[in-house]
């Protein structure tokens, strides 16, 4: 039988406790604490039993109430992070502390001979990640960026539409995530702790676009917002241009009381939309360019032929979004297999470095108010 990797969690707050329950149950499902009605249905989502790969050995958190939370659930608690790292039964550490701690805790773990699964954003700067990558090479320990939203179903649907050209050749993609609760009141609003929405949600949205589009980004323009927090950006708008001319608009916002669709993808043979996490959406595909010139319609104070909508069934057809099976636990499983030496790393360190460098280019653009060239 394949060996099971013993893992310890450092930082048992919102995300760390989600991991603890996911690992304890073997389902990998961290949706345990959301109201049942809010849980999206994932008809295609398979959740393989991760207890065959990873075993939760214990947690450490500096807050007594978080340690007590774990004890109540019969999860072993270490008295310090050093004690966890000194335990020969621990093969790997899952770092789920605030962002500014990821570097020192990851380096300490690898120097103690442990593999590391590190929450996103893996580091605050690309320089820090380069240092951590060097330690990973020196120690021969795995350092794995937990950029888990590459397995969100909304993204996988858009990726399928893009890969299979279901709306033809894609020329623009919009990826948005907006809410109305402002930046959270915890460390996420404080710069020295790695706060800000770029490092929080931006990392996921940028990660997925760079993973999906196999091209270089050549330039970008980014503008951050500071509506609910003056210290760290509470949102941003990013426009990226890829080598082929394909453009991508990414928006994260926390002061939007009406939300626009999460995804729009536009190709020369159709368009698709996904409105929300419940995956409401559709594809409209062109069947013929024939009725290019329509009858004019009333448009405000005038008329328009150019913008007259097409009727479904005449020159366009409406199709449901593609759905398919996928394993929501791929990242956990891949991490364990990479540590065992039986698989290649899917979310690579180099990819995480590219994401961090792009976010740094976003900040440069925001500061200068100008588009910046990006080689990567
Ligand atoms: P949180 O504030 O809820 O939890 C952080 C925990 O770390 C707290 O319980 C705190 O007491 C503990 N902690 C602080 N300093 C410590 C130290 N020196 N040693 C041990 N424990 C310490 O934050 P969170 O929302 O759980 O976020 C934690 C990390 O997880 C962040 O990097 C965040 O970006 C990431 N995260 C990832 C996702 C995802 O989808 N991948 C989702 C949420 C959060």
Boltz pocket constraint, residues with backbone or C-beta under 6 A from the ligand:
constraints:
  - pocket:
      binder: B
      contacts: [[A, 10], [A, 11], [A, 12], [A, 13], [A, 14], [A, 15], [A, 16], [A, 60], [A, 61], [A, 62], [A, 63], [A, 66], [A, 81], [A, 95], [A, 96], [A, 97], [A, 98], [A, 99], [A, 101], [A, 119], [A, 120], [A, 121], [A, 146], [A, 147], [A, 148], [A, 186], [A, 199], [A, 200]]
      max_distance: 6.0
